[in-house]
Amino acid sequence: MARELTAKRKSKITFALHAPEAQEVRLAGNFTEWEQAAMTLRKQKNGTWRKTVQLPPGTYEYRFMVDGQWQDDPACVIRQPNAFGGQNCVCIVPGG
């Protein structure tokens, strides 16, 4: 029982991007080893692409790849400079 109390619970986080003209949208970040294990988002009827992932508490950097081109998440207000002269979006999953 004590082990269960100390285990970090994962939270469901939904990433979404409105890109109705896109053919493919992928999610890449430090939780996917970036491009190595990028996740494909599913296109909704309204043109928004979505993917829900489970992440333990922590701070994560990510970006979208839209038809092979890096793109920021316009809904994300927290950014972190990256090694390529751009910025990564930041998702904070609270502990608890």
C-alpha positions in Angstrom: 0.0 0.0 0.0 2.8 2.4 0.8 4.2 2.0 -2.7 0.9 3.1 -4.2 0.9 6.3 -2.1 4.4 7.3 -3.3 3.8 6.4 -6.9 3.4 9.5 -9.2 0.0 9.5 -10.8 -0.1 10.3 -14.5 -2.4 12.9 -15.9 -4.2 12.9 -19.2 -3.1 15.8 -21.3 -4.7 16.6 -24.6 -2.6 18.4 -27.2 -4.6 20.0 -30.0 -3.8 22.1 -33.1 -6.3 23.6 -35.6 -4.8 22.8 -39.0 -7.7 21.9 -41.4 -5.4 21.8 -44.5 -2.8 19.6 -43.0 -2.3 16.0 -44.2 -0.4 14.9 -41.1 0.2 16.4 -37.6 2.6 14.8 -35.2 3.5 15.6 -31.6 7.2 15.6 -30.7 8.8 16.5 -27.4 11.2 15.4 -24.7 8.7 12.8 -23.6 8.7 11.2 -27.1 12.5 11.4 -27.7 11.5 14.1 -30.1 11.3 12.8 -33.7 12.3 9.3 -32.7 8.9 8.4 -31.3 6.7 11.3 -32.3 3.0 10.7 -31.9 0.4 11.1 -34.7 -2.6 13.2 -33.9 -6.1 12.3 -35.1 -7.9 14.8 -37.3 -11.4 15.9 -36.1 -14.3 16.9 -38.4 -13.7 20.6 -37.5 -10.1 20.5 -38.7 -8.5 20.3 -35.3 -6.0 17.5 -34.7 -5.9 15.9 -31.2 -3.9 13.5 -29.1 -4.3 12.6 -25.5 -1.3 11.3 -23.6 -0.7 10.3 -20.1 2.3 12.1 -18.4 3.6 12.0 -14.9 4.1 15.3 -13.1 6.9 17.3 -14.5 7.8 20.0 -17.1 7.8 18.9 -20.8 9.0 20.7 -23.9 7.2 19.9 -27.2 6.4 21.1 -30.7 4.1 20.0 -33.5 5.3 18.7 -36.9 2.8 19.7 -39.5 3.4 17.9 -42.8 7.0 17.6 -41.9 7.5 21.2 -40.8 8.0 22.3 -37.1 5.3 24.5 -35.7 4.6 26.0 -32.4 1.4 25.4 -30.4 -0.4 28.8 -30.7 -2.4 28.0 -27.5 0.8 27.6 -25.4 1.9 30.7 -23.6 5.0 29.2 -21.9 8.1 28.9 -24.2 11.7 27.8 -23.7 14.6 28.6 -26.1 15.9 25.6 -27.9 19.3 24.7 -29.4 18.2 25.6 -32.9 17.5 29.3 -32.4 13.8 28.8 -32.0 11.5 28.0 -29.1 9.8 25.0 -27.7 6.4 25.0 -26.1 6.3 24.0 -22.5 3.6 21.9 -20.8 3.6 21.7 -17.0 1.9 18.7 -15.5 1.2 19.4 -11.8 2.2 16.9 -9.1 -0.3 15.4 -6.8 
